[in-house]
Amino acid sequence: MMLFFLFMFMLSLIMLIMFMLLSFKKSPSSEKLTSFECGFEPLSEMRSPFSIRFFILIILFLIFDIEISLLFPMISILMLNKKMETVLSFMFFLIILLFGIFHEWNEGAIDWISV
């Protein structure tokens, strides 16, 4: 097993060294670093302020997406093991998930109409 890891380490090291030696290195010109707007100069600043509302919505999506992805293994465990502790832990997880989504709904974080 150690020989396998040594082989993989050496192979990746050789590939990295070959990439560094054989890669075509050219510094990018200043024109390639600027923004492109149909051949014209940019009319506004590229780094415009970002609304925190979108950031909060993305974070909420990630949190609830991870929690939903945890539901699938829990459902399969629930099908295999129908003990009362398993059912209660599954229901507790769903209650926490529902309280979280209702709290965010009450705070207005997922309401698109209000500004």
SULWO-V674940 format. One record per residue. RES is the residue in one letter. SS is DSSP state (2 for helix, 1 for strand, 0 for the rest). PHI is phi in radians with two decimals (NA if undefined). PSI is psi in degrees with one decimal (999 if undefined). Layout:
BEGIN
RES/SS/PHI/PSI ; RES/SS/PHI/PSI
END
This chain:
BEGIN
M/0/NA/-40.2 ; M/2/-1.14/-35.1 ; L/2/-1.14/-37.4 ; F/2/-1.11/-46.6 ; F/2/-1.13/-37.6 ; L/2/-1.13/-42.8 ; F/2/-1.08/-44.9 ; M/2/-1.14/-39.0 ; F/2/-1.13/-44.8 ; M/2/-1.16/-39.4 ; L/2/-1.12/-44.0 ; S/2/-1.18/-36.2 ; L/2/-1.15/-41.9 ; I/2/-1.12/-42.3 ; M/2/-1.15/-37.8 ; L/2/-1.15/-42.8 ; I/2/-1.15/-40.7 ; M/2/-1.11/-40.1 ; F/2/-1.08/-43.9 ; M/2/-1.18/-34.2 ; L/2/-1.36/-37.2 ; L/2/-1.69/-8.3 ; S/0/-1.27/147.9 ; F/0/-1.52/114.4 ; K/0/-1.82/122.0 ; K/0/-2.50/129.8 ; S/0/-1.24/135.9 ; P/0/-1.23/144.0 ; S/0/-1.31/165.5 ; S/0/-1.19/-25.8 ; E/0/-1.24/-32.0 ; K/0/-1.31/-19.4 ; L/0/-1.52/-10.2 ; T/0/-1.53/164.1 ; S/0/-1.34/157.5 ; F/0/-2.01/121.8 ; E/1/-2.31/76.9 ; C/0/0.97/33.4 ; G/0/1.48/-4.5 ; F/1/-1.71/163.8 ; E/0/-1.21/146.3 ; P/0/-1.07/138.8 ; L/0/-1.50/-22.3 ; S/0/-2.33/171.7 ; E/0/-1.20/134.3 ; M/0/-1.15/-36.0 ; R/0/-1.63/69.0 ; S/0/-1.34/155.0 ; P/0/-1.10/139.3 ; F/0/-1.75/133.9 ; S/0/-1.23/130.7 ; I/2/-1.20/-21.9 ; R/2/-1.07/-42.2 ; F/2/-1.16/-39.0 ; F/2/-1.09/-44.4 ; I/2/-1.11/-40.3 ; L/2/-1.14/-37.9 ; I/2/-1.16/-43.5 ; I/2/-1.09/-43.0 ; L/2/-1.09/-40.6 ; F/2/-1.07/-44.4 ; L/2/-1.12/-41.7 ; I/2/-1.09/-50.3 ; F/2/-1.28/-27.0 ; D/2/-1.18/-41.4 ; I/2/-1.15/-40.3 ; E/2/-1.16/-37.7 ; I/2/-1.18/-37.0 ; S/2/-1.19/-22.0 ; L/2/-1.36/-17.1 ; L/2/-1.20/-35.5 ; F/2/-1.10/-47.5 ; P/2/-1.15/-32.2 ; M/2/-1.17/-35.7 ; I/2/-1.16/-40.9 ; S/2/-1.17/-35.6 ; I/2/-1.17/-38.3 ; L/2/-1.13/-35.2 ; M/2/-1.21/-34.9 ; L/2/-1.42/-38.3 ; N/0/-2.14/104.8 ; K/0/-1.76/37.1 ; K/0/-1.30/158.5 ; M/2/-1.16/-33.8 ; E/2/-1.14/-38.6 ; T/2/-1.17/-43.8 ; V/2/-1.12/-41.7 ; L/2/-1.16/-40.3 ; S/2/-1.17/-37.2 ; F/2/-1.13/-43.3 ; M/2/-1.17/-37.4 ; F/2/-1.10/-41.6 ; F/2/-1.10/-43.8 ; L/2/-1.16/-36.8 ; I/2/-1.14/-42.2 ; I/2/-1.09/-41.2 ; L/2/-1.10/-43.9 ; L/2/-1.18/-41.0 ; F/2/-1.07/-38.8 ; G/2/-1.12/-45.0 ; I/2/-1.22/-36.1 ; F/2/-1.20/-35.0 ; H/2/-1.13/-45.3 ; E/2/-1.15/-35.2 ; W/2/-1.17/-41.4 ; N/2/-1.16/-36.3 ; E/2/-1.29/-17.5 ; G/0/1.52/15.0 ; A/0/-1.28/-25.8 ; I/0/-1.92/16.2 ; D/0/-1.65/113.9 ; W/0/-1.44/-24.0 ; I/0/-1.31/-42.7 ; S/0/-1.26/146.6 ; V/0/-1.90/999
END
